[in-house]
């Protein structure tokens, strides 16, 4: 008989030596920025509806195209043109906020209104760290990023595969990865919309992991996906099939055009935003025609390209502006909003830090409810970095501290302390300071506040070197969340059966 503890109990957690803020739901106490005056926002809104009505959307899937036409769109081959009121009536059915359920109820999230949630990095084909450099995505790194996402309280959900594990055959990759999500974390997670069967598999895996029946899953959104409109103005077959199945089962779709100004969208920000808005509204409307009231999120991902090379650029002034205006558009339609923490740096350096800081500022002030790629994104999405993951977690913790309202009351105004100290004194020894000093300010994980001499005496450590130590420490402290034995048995039985059947017959 094995001495391994029951999965219901899980392993006994070691003391958490890595200091981090406690897990908590985040709410925004500051009003988001409305960058555009109302009349200019209305111009973008009307231009978007003109695009859908006159230019139209190329819809490659027969089922999706039939749904558009049944709703009132006209058809010309694969092109559908959608009257503006048809779009607006559908979008008005979408909820302003909803709950995204986790297998651990403590990790269930509210999405929308003034709530904000942070995702892990997602979809990188490569991973990197300073010990072993850059390498193709693999299952070992995938699992370690998932463990880090579970361990750091500031990460609220898995935004997708943190790194693509190319050592797993693509036909069964979704099965192995989703099982890992269920076992290694108890937070909400994402599935890829690459055709109908992958979605159906993901729905069943999610149902099993939560230990619920089909009716409960239908009532309680527990899975989300990102639907990328192929800019400009094309909805492909696998994405449309995924969106339809997710809406049909009352699960969450994050409809996100990938509009790079100067490449897949007009070079002007106004034109790029009009196209983003048109594409987002077209996808959001489709979810509502499938199932009125299905949870859906307005995704903004408009940036610019380097006009010298064509490479995507992130964390730019243009990106910040479009992130803010994207949130303004989402609020105009009463929809939750998704933005991202992104950068185009190739290594963990000053560029990576300041581009991420600007991206975060655009997302936070833009009123984002869901932040994709919250921790670890590098190279414009081509790699996930373990050191950057920790640095980003520190940045996200700072954002969370910024979101807390400033408390103003008699005790916090400290008039008694000011009177006791008087002119020329100091506040270190006052009761007011002594009762608050441990929690008065945010304590960073990575920043080094020692003076130059003390810092030099310990070897002049750099931020990315400390981050390297911290992600390894976090993995040592990680504990797999408990899972009921019967649930784990059912989960393994389903996944193993689907793997034996070959997974998906056709890869996109």
Residue pairs with C-beta under 8 A, 6 or more apart in sequence:
5 11
5 12
6 485
7 482
7 483
7 484
7 485
7 488
8 482
8 483
8 484
8 485
9 482
10 479
10 480
10 481
10 482
10 483
11 479
11 480
13 479
14 477
14 479
16 477
17 473
17 477
18 151
18 445
18 470
18 473
18 474
18 477
19 443
19 445
20 152
20 153
20 154
20 393
20 397
20 445
21 153
21 154
21 397
21 400
21 401
22 153
23 106
23 107
23 153
24 153
24 400
25 109
25 110
25 115
26 115
26 116
26 117
26 118
26 156
26 400
26 403
27 114
27 115
27 116
27 403
28 114
28 115
28 116
28 364
28 367
28 403
29 114
29 403
29 404
29 405
30 403
32 324
32 327
32 328
32 331
32 365
32 366
32 367
33 324
33 327
33 328
33 365
33 366
33 367
34 41
34 328
35 321
35 324
35 325
35 328
36 44
36 325
36 328
41 325
41 328
41 329
41 332
43 270
44 270
44 273
44 274
44 277
44 325
44 329
45 277
45 329
45 332
47 270
47 274
47 277
47 278
48 274
48 275
48 277
48 278
48 281
49 84
49 87
49 88
49 278
49 281
50 84
51 233
51 274
51 275
51 278
52 81
52 82
52 84
52 87
52 278
52 281
52 282
53 81
53 82
53 83
53 84
54 81
55 81
55 233
56 73
56 76
56 79
56 80
56 81
56 82
56 233
57 68
57 79
57 80
57 81
57 82
57 233
57 234
57 235
57 278
57 279
57 282
58 78
58 79
58 233
58 234
58 235
59 65
59 68
59 78
59 79
59 80
59 235
59 240
60 78
60 234
60 235
60 236
60 237
60 240
61 235
61 236
61 237
61 240
61 241
63 240
63 241
63 244
64 235
64 240
64 241
64 243
64 244
64 286
65 75
65 78
65 80
67 244
67 286
67 289
67 290
68 75
68 80
68 82
68 286
68 289
69 75
69 80
70 289
71 82
71 86
71 90
71 285
71 289
72 82
72 83
72 86
73 80
73 81
73 82
73 83
73 86
74 80
74 81
82 282
82 285
86 285
87 281
87 282
87 285
90 284
90 285
90 286
90 288
90 289
91 281
91 284
91 285
91 288
91 333
91 335
92 333
92 334
93 288
93 292
93 293
94 284
94 287
94 288
94 293
94 294
94 295
94 296
94 333
94 334
94 335
95 112
95 293
95 295
95 296
96 112
96 113
96 334
96 335
96 336
97 110
97 111
97 112
97 113
97 115
97 336
97 369
98 110
98 111
98 112
98 221
98 252
98 295
98 336
99 108
99 109
99 110
99 111
99 220
99 221
100 108
100 109
100 110
100 111
100 157
100 188
100 221
100 222
100 224
100 252
100 295
101 108
101 188
101 210
101 220
101 221
101 222
102 108
102 109
102 157
102 186
102 187
102 188
102 222
103 182
103 186
103 209
103 210
103 211
103 483
104 186
104 187
104 481
107 156
107 157
107 186
107 187
107 188
108 188
109 115
109 117
109 156
109 157
109 188
111 117
111 252
111 295
111 297
111 336
111 369
111 370
112 335
112 336
112 369
113 336
113 369
115 369
116 364
116 368
116 369
116 370
116 371
116 403
117 156
117 157
117 369
117 370
117 371
118 154
118 155
118 156
118 157
118 371
118 374
118 375
118 396
119 155
119 156
119 157
119 158
119 159
119 160
119 190
119 370
119 371
119 372
119 373
119 374
120 145
120 146
120 148
120 149
120 155
120 157
120 158
120 159
120 160
120 162
120 373
120 374
120 375
120 376
120 389
121 145
121 159
121 162
121 163
121 373
121 374
121 375
121 376
121 377
121 384
121 389
122 158
122 159
122 160
122 161
122 162
122 190
122 372
122 373
123 160
123 161
123 164
123 381
124 137
124 162
124 163
124 164
124 376
124 377
124 378
124 379
124 381
124 382
124 383
124 384
125 136
125 137
125 163
125 164
125 166
125 382
125 383
126 134
126 135
126 136
126 137
126 163
126 379
126 382
126 383
126 384
127 134
127 135
127 136
127 137
127 138
127 141
127 145
127 163
127 383
127 384
127 385
127 386
128 134
128 135
128 378
128 383
128 384
128 385
128 386
129 385
129 386
129 387
129 468
129 471
130 348
130 387
130 464
130 465
130 468
131 468
134 383
135 141
136 166
136 167
137 161
137 163
137 164
137 165
137 166
137 384
138 163
138 165
138 166
138 167
139 165
139 167
139 168
139 176
141 162
141 163
141 165
141 384
142 161
142 162
142 163
142 164
142 165
142 177
142 180
143 180
143 184
144 386
144 475
145 162
145 163
145 376
145 384
145 386
145 389
146 158
146 162
146 180
146 181
146 184
146 185
147 184
147 185
147 474
147 475
147 478
148 155
148 375
148 386
148 389
148 471
148 474
148 475
148 478
149 155
149 158
149 162
149 185
149 187
149 375
150 184
150 185
150 186
150 187
150 478
150 481
151 474
151 475
151 477
151 478
152 375
152 393
152 474
154 374
154 375
154 393
154 396
154 397
154 400
155 187
155 374
155 375
155 393
155 396
156 187
156 188
157 187
157 188
157 189
157 190
157 224
158 181
158 185
158 187
158 188
158 189
158 190
159 190
159 372
159 373
159 374
160 190
160 192
160 226
161 177
161 192
162 376
162 384
163 383
163 384
165 173
165 176
165 177
168 176
168 177
169 503
170 507
171 502
171 503
171 504
171 505
171 507
172 498
172 499
172 502
172 503
172 504
173 503
174 191
174 192
174 194
174 198
174 201
174 202
174 503
174 504
175 201
175 205
175 495
175 498
175 499
175 503
176 495
176 499
178 189
178 191
178 201
178 202
178 205
178 206
178 495
179 205
179 491
179 492
179 495
181 189
182 189
182 205
182 206
182 208
182 209
182 483
182 491
183 480
183 483
183 488
183 491
184 480
184 481
185 481
186 481
186 483
188 222
188 223
188 224
189 206
189 223
189 224
190 223
190 224
190 225
190 226
191 198
191 199
191 202
191 206
191 223
191 224
191 225
192 198
192 225
192 242
193 199
193 225
193 226
193 227
193 238
193 239
193 241
193 242
193 243
193 246
193 253
194 238
194 242
194 504
194 507
194 508
195 237
195 238
195 241
195 242
195 504
195 506
195 508
196 241
196 242
196 244
196 245
197 504
197 505
198 242
198 504
199 225
199 241
199 242
199 245
199 246
200 245
201 498
201 503
202 223
203 217
203 223
203 245
203 249
203 251
204 494
205 491
205 494
205 495
206 217
206 222
206 223
207 213
207 214
207 217
207 222
208 487
208 490
208 491
208 494
209 483
209 487
209 491
210 216
210 217
210 222
211 484
211 487
212 220
212 222
217 249
218 249
218 250
219 250
221 250
221 251
221 252
221 295
222 251
223 246
223 251
223 252
224 246
224 251
224 252
224 253
224 254
224 297
225 242
225 243
225 246
225 251
225 252
225 253
225 254
226 253
226 254
226 256
226 299
226 372
227 239
227 242
227 243
227 253
227 254
227 255
227 256
227 283
228 239
228 256
228 257
228 258
229 235
229 239
229 255
229 256
229 257
229 258
229 279
229 280
229 282
229 283
230 236
230 239
230 258
231 257
231 258
231 259
231 260
231 264
231 265
231 275
231 276
231 279
232 259
232 264
232 265
232 275
232 279
233 275
233 278
233 279
235 282
235 283
235 286
237 508
238 508
240 286
242 253
243 253
243 255
243 283
243 286
243 287
243 290
244 286
244 290
246 252
246 253
246 287
246 294
247 253
247 286
247 287
247 288
247 290
247 291
247 294
247 296
248 290
248 291
250 291
250 294
250 295
251 294
251 295
252 295
252 296
252 297
253 283
253 287
253 294
253 295
253 296
253 297
254 296
254 297
254 299
254 338
254 370
254 372
255 279
255 280
255 283
255 284
255 287
255 296
255 297
255 298
255 299
256 280
256 299
256 300
256 301
256 338
257 275
257 276
257 279
257 280
257 299
257 301
257 302
258 264
258 301
259 265
259 272
259 273
259 275
259 276
259 279
259 301
259 302
260 272
260 302
260 303
260 304
260 305
260 312
261 267
261 268
261 269
261 271
261 272
261 302
261 303
261 304
261 305
261 318
262 304
262 305
262 307
263 305
263 310
263 312
265 271
265 272
265 275
265 276
265 302
266 272
266 274
266 275
267 304
267 307
269 302
269 318
269 321
269 322
269 325
272 302
272 322
273 302
273 322
273 325
273 326
273 329
276 300
276 301
276 302
276 322
276 326
277 329
280 298
280 299
280 300
280 329
281 333
284 296
284 298
284 333
284 335
287 294
287 296
288 294
288 296
296 335
296 336
297 335
297 336
297 337
297 338
297 369
297 370
298 326
298 329
298 330
298 333
298 335
298 336
298 337
298 338
299 337
299 338
300 322
300 323
300 326
300 327
300 329
300 330
300 337
300 338
300 339
300 366
301 339
301 340
302 319
302 322
302 326
303 312
303 313
303 314
303 316
303 318
303 319
303 322
303 342
304 313
304 316
304 318
304 319
305 311
305 312
305 313
306 312
306 313
311 344
311 380
312 344
312 380
313 319
313 344
313 380
314 342
314 343
314 344
314 355
314 359
314 380
315 342
315 343
315 344
315 354
315 355
315 356
315 357
315 358
315 359
316 355
316 358
317 358
319 342
319 358
319 359
319 362
320 358
320 359
320 361
320 362
321 362
322 362
323 339
323 359
323 362
323 363
323 366
323 368
324 362
324 365
324 366
325 366
326 337
326 339
326 366
327 337
327 339
327 366
327 367
327 368
328 366
328 367
330 336
330 337
330 367
331 337
331 367
336 369
336 370
337 366
337 367
337 368
337 369
337 370
338 368
338 369
338 370
338 371
338 372
339 359
339 362
339 363
339 366
339 368
339 370
339 371
339 372
340 359
340 363
340 371
340 372
340 373
340 377
341 356
341 359
341 360
341 363
341 371
341 372
341 373
341 374
341 375
341 377
341 392
341 395
341 396
342 355
342 356
342 359
342 373
342 377
342 380
342 381
343 351
343 352
343 355
343 356
343 359
343 377
343 378
343 380
344 351
344 355
344 379
344 380
345 351
345 352
345 355
345 378
345 379
346 378
346 379
347 378
348 378
348 385
348 387
348 388
348 391
348 463
348 464
348 467
349 464
352 378
352 388
352 391
353 391
356 377
356 392
356 395
357 395
360 371
360 395
360 396
360 399
363 371
364 399
364 402
364 403
371 396
373 381
374 392
374 396
375 388
375 389
375 390
375 392
375 393
375 396
376 384
376 385
376 386
376 388
376 389
376 392
377 384
377 388
377 392
378 384
378 385
378 388
386 467
386 468
386 471
387 464
387 467
387 468
387 471
388 467
389 467
389 471
390 445
390 446
390 467
390 470
390 471
390 474
391 446
391 463
391 464
391 467
393 445
394 444
394 445
394 446
394 447
397 442
397 444
397 445
398 442
398 444
401 442
414 432
416 432
417 427
417 430
417 431
417 432
417 433
420 430
421 427
421 430
427 433
433 440
445 470
446 463
446 466
446 467
446 470
447 463
448 455
448 461
448 463
448 466
450 458
455 461
